[in-house]
Amino acid sequence: MNIFAKFKETAFSVLPVMVVVLLLGLTIAPLHFGTMTRFVLGGILVIFGLTLFLLGVDIGILPIGERSGAALTARRSLKLLLAAAFLIGFIVTVAEPDVQVLADQVRGIAPSVSKWGLIFMIAVGVGLFVALGILRTVLSLPLNILLTVSYIGVFALAFCAPATFQGVAFDSGGATTGPMTVPFIMALGVGVAAVRSKTGKNGKIASSAEDSFGLTGIASIGPVLAVIVYGIILHNAGSSGADSASSASHGLTGHGIFVFLNLLPSIFKEVLAALAPLAAMAVIFQIFLLKMPPMQVVRMVRGFVLSFVGLVLFLCGAHGGFMPAGEALGKVLGAASLQGTFWTALLVAVGVIFGAIVVCAEPAVWVLTDQVESISGGTIKRRVMLGALSMGVALSIGISMLRVLFGFSLWYILIPGYALALVLSFIAPKLFTAIAFDSGGVASGPMTSTFILSFTLGSSQASGGNPSVDAFGVIALVAMTPLIAIQVLGILFKIKSNRAEKAKIESDLRDAASKYDLEAKE
């Protein structure tokens, strides 16, 4: 895909969010002129940053994942494959922009939490469960069984964690699977599944369609478990995590474009620290495993450079414009919700609108739907998946706003929601179950981690809630609803296919009967 097509895709994704914010900020929820200016400038940086970042991922990073998966599987060493899968999951997660943003958001209300400590714990969780997902693919273990056992363990342990870490833990599962992690992990899974499909069991050809999906869904469980453990450790060490409800604006100084210039040095260092391990891994893999020709090496280097520049621009735009505007808008509507039912309903309605459009603004969603339509041979259409995801995420953001306003427990939604999703996993077609749990992760990406979470934090602060408990969890709800929506879509697809097959059989029988009658008359 060329840069102009990428730019068009990214612009059409981000602009709807910007239009809604500008309309609200100029009418019923007036925002300060400086905030609006920074939001527009930040939006431009986000668009250009995501364009360059995604282009770099496509041409330089994504091929490494697929080639590595295929090459490691071809080595026929399960230990080597699992160790490399852990390393890949860990390093890619450290470079994931969504994880960087979430860690900053957590630091905004809990300064005692170490940003890099949280990131490393999330990365360890992803690495372990990527290895577990690869093991599932190699051994052909049932996905629904693995998911059920894993989530039962996660929920059981979550009740032991402090309340301030419960929402953060489940949010980390959604934030982890963003525009860096999803393409790389999916490419790794596709590479492993493709090699398996060539040999299969007992020399037979094995289908790789089902095995190509589900790895992202499995990987998103790891960070939840890791952050729960991290929260328990901090709690036992005497730190509750929620030291303050300070703004998540990251110490912005200056006016207009100078805000972004002041952010540039620190973000440059963070991105360099995040991408350096991934670049080092690529070099090691090239020397000892991939041995790509010079032209492909040059292409890989070009991709890394584009990803670096794009990630710097994206984070500058997010921290300098998007997140402060989301928080400010949330504060205006949150404070207004205290004035009566109309404003309460308006806050919920705005949340629903943001949910409906923001899922289509997630680059990882486009990556997933493209691969789904390709691997399914066009049977599962992109527009159908996008419609189901949009409705599910809109509902989840609406519920999050109600939770901010009325302060009910996150468990009231997560427990029955995941219980339903796991039950559906035994009913829906296996391919749709794998796609559904992948969709849950990719639906909660950069726009959710930056704008929606900031909007929810601002609403919670202004309406008198506890942001560390009431606001965190919104990414988790965004990640949960697609699990149900896509599997329901799969059940409907299965019913439709069965009816079509039955109708074809009946038609063939009628044709055979008519032919028999005709021959009998002759």
ABEGO torsion letter per residue (X at the ends): XBAAAAAAAAAAAAAAAAAAAAAAAABABBBBAAAAAAAAAAAAAAAAAAAAAAAAAAAAAAAAAAAAAAAAAAAGBAAAAAAAAAAAAAAAAAABAAAAAAAAAAAAABAABBAAAAAAAAAAAAAAAAAAAAAAAAAGBBAAAAAAAAAAAAAAAAAABBAAAAAAAAAAAAAABBAAAAAAAAAAAAAAAAAAAAAEBGGBBBBAAAAABGAAAAAAAAAAAAAAAAAAAAAAAGBAGBABABBAAGGBBEBEAAAAAAAAAAAAAAAAAAAAAAAAAAAAAAAAAAGBBAAAAAAAAAAAAAAAAAAAAAAAAAAAAAAAAAAAAAAAAAAAAAAEAAAAAAAAAAAAAAAAAAAAABAAAAAAAAAAAAAAGGABBAAAAAAAAAAAAAAAAAAAAAAAAAGBBAAAAAAAAAAAAAAAAAABBAAAAAAAAAAAAAABBAAAAAAAAAAAAAAAAAAGBBAAAAABGAAAAAAAAAAAAAAAAAAAAAAAAAAAAAAAAAAAAAAAAAAAAAAAAX
